[in-house]
């Protein structure tokens, strides 16, 4: 199950998508058994966080979905790393 949405941002994601948004995605289970949440701009800049369980990844995804906007510093504080 792959799910994604677009969230507003104040940052430059080199570049952003339409109307200054980034794509937030909850990915299918990875080959190593982990679950990934990622945030990407419209080109080659993105941030990922891999979780040991599906529920932890889902909780992060939905928590970010509920925010008004997503930005780089906040994601770094949550443990996301640049890809």
C-alpha positions, -999 to +999 in steps of 0.1 A: +000+000+000+016+033-011-002+064+000+008+100-007-004+136-004+009+171-010+017+194+019+026+231+019+061+242+028+080+274+035+113+259+023+129+256-011+129+219-021+148+226-054+120+231-066+087+225-049+056+212-067+026+233-076+016+261-052+047+255-031+040+219-020+061+188-014+050+152-018+046+132+015+046+094+009+040+063+030+058+035+011+052-002+008+073-025+030+110-023+019+131-054+010+148-052+044+115-053+062+114-017+072+087+009+063+095+043+048+080+078+050+095+103+026+091+139+017+102+150-018+103+182-038+097+182-076+133+172-085+161+153-067+159+167-031+141+145-006+141+133+030+134+098+044+128+081+077+127+043+079+107+026+106+109-009+121+071-013+121+043-004+098+022+012+126+051+036+135+054+046+098+017+051+095+016+072+127+044+095+114+027+098+080-007+107+094+009+131+120+026+150+091-006+149+070-024+168+098+001+196+099-006+228+081+029+228+065+061+207+064+096+221+065+131+208+065+142+218+100+111+202+116+117+170+097+153+169+108+142+172+144+119+142+139+148+121+126+144+125+088+176+125+068+184+139+034+184+115+005 
